[in-house]
Amino acid sequence: MSETRRGTTACLFSYGQLESKDETEEWLEKCHRTLGSITNNLREKEVYNQLSEKVSHSPQQHEEITLALLYSILTDPNSASKSYHTLLLITRDSMAQLVNMCERIVMEKMTKLQDTTRLQLLWLTREMVGSGVAGADRVCFALLKHLPAGNIGTGDAWVYVAESLLNILLDHQEWLEGLPALVDSAVFTYLSILPSHSAQSLASLRQQETNFCVSMLRAKLTDMQPIGRDLLRLLQGVARIPEFTEFWRDLLQQPQTLSPQLTDVHQVLSRRTSRRFIAGRVLPEVEIKLNFLLSKVKFGQHKCYQEWFQKKYLSTPESLLIVPELVRFVCCVIHPPNEILQSDIVPRWAFIGWLLSLCQGKHAVLANAKLALFYDWLAYNPELDNIMNIEPGILLMTNSLRQHPQLSAMLIDFLCRLITTFSPGLEERVREGVLAAFRDILSKEVILSVEPLFESSRFDDGLRQLIRSTFPEFYPQAPAPQPEPGPHPSVPEDNDVIITSSDKGAEGGSTEKPVVIVSDEEEEEERQGVQGEDLEIIGAFSGDEEGKEGEPHGGSSQGFVAIAEISPEPVEEGVEGVDGEVEMGGEEEDRLCLLPESIRETLLSLLLDNEGVVQPAILDEVVQMIREKRSVLGEEGMSVVGGLVARALEQDFATGFRPEDTLSLRESERPSMALCKCASEDESALALLVSLSDHEPSTGYFLLMFLLHHYRDQLSKYKDFTSQCAIHPTLISALVADLKECVEKESSLFFDSLPLIYKEFAVELKHCEELLSVIVANIDPAHLQILMQQLMVRDFAIFGNDKAGIEHLIESSLGLDSFEQFCVWQLLCAEGPDASLVIPAIGKFDAQGRAPCVHNHCHNEGGCSICCCITPVVVFYCRAPRGIVRCNPVPQSRGEWVAGSIRALLPASPAQRTGDSRRVSLDQCQTQQIRQILVPLPGQEWQGHLISDFDPPSKPPPILEGKRSL
């Protein structure tokens, strides 16, 4: 048993060039070296006797020898059989430690295992199953969790794991059938990965998996009841495989031949799937990342995390096959508490919207993802199902209405058609399940009303009619339901249809609109917190979503509709028409009539007849038209033109100001950039931007950043722009508002531009507490460090050298929270104004107030001084003309906690020190304890200095050395 080192073939894990050796491997290597020292130069019988004696001494030695033999099995295939036999003979815990370590390696380190180690682990699993080792099924469970749908893993390696594990289960079928939970998980897993094995080279494996699943389903369907409705969802994905087609026929037409207790397929559909099955279809490392994303990452900071996640796990077309499982995992497993739901953490519906946007062009994957989103709706029972499973679906539809109505239209259209096409004979029962879901959503106030969704003006008349006929219960006095396609049984008029908090809305009303409790759609959106920036991660979808080809075994048998057939052609009217043209809503059409006919036709032909794409040349023509017809247009006409341009440039503004290549902004072909460039040279283009800003809030900061970075000599055009905008009365209010919009949508761009902003608007931003509040409210440690460095080298100034201005900024910061005040003082220290400008402001602090810089929650009356805000070391010192100043502690009545009475005489220079002088050295701990503000003697002149750093100095500065007071 030779010692193994990193870099040899006996190494357990693969490492990158900068990675250190794993702790688990180091521990196993240490145990292996100990075993080698015990068994060196011993014969086989002596080895057994020696090891038996050692494991009997203590549990620690038993563990070390067990792990040493495990290491030998995993790294040395030639001696693996002998090591395993030895382990069987000497074990004292029925292999419990071996099983625990194997399970841990699979769950935590499986993706890092070297190929040889992975093969040996599968061999060991087979041996443990064959030997009947207790707990071997736990290792099988862990291996099943590492079989992803799609090719997230390393291709052939994971195919081999799937094949090897399947062979283990088939070769030990009697053992497997004694573990119903393992049977359920194995069938669920292999049904999930079957569509990924559609390649011709995997035909043999696919047939093995098919035979295994079908045989288990026919023999053990009664025991598979815990799987619940997701069993049907996975069976739909493989319904076109002949063996599963036959199984579907029996399930639909004669279910009792499969299970005596099974009456129909709805019995399976109505049973909720346990979380463990859905969680088992997501890799452990992916599960960790998703939990972090949806519990720690704030909205607005999520893009970089999503980009990393996509690059890591969803970068190939094959890997997108896991998107439906991710949607199910987010809906059914991740249920955030109220604290997270009420915070600014990335909401689940937004993350699912982003996942759907990745499936553009992948019709079968998108159809399966939509089905995964709504699957719990089909047989929803408020007493058995969880409202959190359906919450993402309704919030995604309602929150997308404002800026992405095509997404809302696609989803509600899919849901309506799913009711009638899901399974013939179950239409009414499925509709009742969806109705129950809507009733529970409204009763628990997930949304306040369905009217904004059902009667959205962004939907076309056909879709609204489909919704009305599918859900007549939400429309008092509506006719019997006749949805398209296919008729529905009529619903009695006395059905309980009132979904509001009271029954008054159903009385005496002749309107066909749903019963609501809000005044209008805008108030509803405000209550739900619908913000434009909340929807920027949701992508647009293609016009044709119906799967036509290439679905891997995604179909159904007779009587059960295929997934690709369930997915209807989405309705995207209101945003894009059949030919890709942008369409106007009714209100916009009325306003468009205010324009002269010649101008209206010109605008429509320029903006709407170019397949939805607005080129810079088109905008040049619009500007030219405004230049010629501006007197005719007037303010109302310019507002209409601005609205049309805003609609045409909506997607361009949604991508943000800064493209991947910032150097190419000047020559950018983006229409928004071209319009900003034109505005720097043409008053008519500037007038168009002013009208555009009424409809697109990003216009101001787009123009500001464009001029700031590329046409700084034309920056006066921004001042002209703000003077013409009626929303903000002054330049400073407009500037702060635009910068707020910028930091909310592109925080890095905001902080990168701050030095230029403070330089170019030095007079306007002097003593501007609003912008300082915006900075510290949105700053993170990385940007704080960068700004401090720029302030230290005098790239720009925030506070200046004006005493009144610094006092004003400090006093205005007292209302901020603790971290924001900390950032204010860090920036102040980095800028380094004279202490005489800062100390008067400190003397005005009210210790009895609530400013975190004064109060320390560890003390009832006292608090930490400014030294605590400027962590870790901040020292104010002064010199009198004669070289002496008295340092007095702040009185207890001022609320300052003082570690002790400190009085020091500070010499003006080292030469004045006498022989009995004593050094006063303050370390970090003492600095935190000493709470004092230096108070000068009457008539003395102050000279100040401020010391601040992230790391405390190794020794105090010379000024802290002094003589003891007499």
Buried (B, 14 or more C-beta within 10 A) or exposed (E): BEEBEBEEEBBBBEBEEEEEBBEBBEBBBBBBBBBBEBBEEEEEEEBBEBBBEBBEEEEEBBBBBBBBBBBBBBBBBEBBEBBBEBBBEBBEBEBBBBBBBBBEBBBBBBBBBBEBBBBBBBBBBBBBBEEEBEBBBBBBBBBBBBBBBBBBBEEEEBBBBBBBBBEBBEEBEEBBBEBBEBBBBBBBBBBBBBBBBBEEEBEEBBEBBBEBBBBBBBEBBEBBBBBBBBBBBBBBBBBBBEBBBEBBBBBBEEBEEBBEEBEBBBBBBBBBBBBBBBBBBBBBBBBEBBBEBBBEBEBBBBBEBBEEBBEEBBEEEBBBBBBBBBBBBBBBBBBBEEEBEEBEBBBBBBBBBBBBBBBBEBBBBBBBBBBBBBBBBBBBBBEEBBBBBBBBBBBBBBBBBBBBBBBBBBBBBBBBBBBBBBBEEBBBBBBBBBBBBBBBBBEEEBBBBBBBBBBBBBBBEEBBBBBBBBBBBBBBEBEEBBBBEEEBEEBEEEEEBBBBEEEEBBEEEEEBEBBBBBEEBEEBBEEBEBBBBBBBBBBBBBEEBBBEEEBBBBBBBEBBBBBBBBBBEBBBBBBBBEEEBBBBBEEBEEBBEEBEEEBBEBBBEBBBEBEBEBEBEBBBBBBEBBBEBBEEBEEEBBBBBBBBBBBBBBEBBBEBBBEEEEEEBEEBEBBBBBBBBBBBEBBBBBBBBBBBBBBBBBBBBBBBBBBBBBBEEBBEBBBBBBEBBEEBEEBBEBBBBBBBBBBBBBBEBBBBBBBBBBBBBEEBBBBBBBBBBBBBBBBEEEBBBBBBEBBEEEBBBBBBEBBEBBBBBBBBBBEBEBEBBBBBBBBBBBBBBBBBBBBBBBEEBEBEEEBBBBBBEEEEEBBBBBBBBBBBBBBBBBBBEEEBBBBBBBEEEBBBBBEEEBEBBBBEEEEBBEEEBEEBEBBEEEBBBBBBBBBBEEEBEBBBBBBBEEEBBEEBEEBBBBBEEE
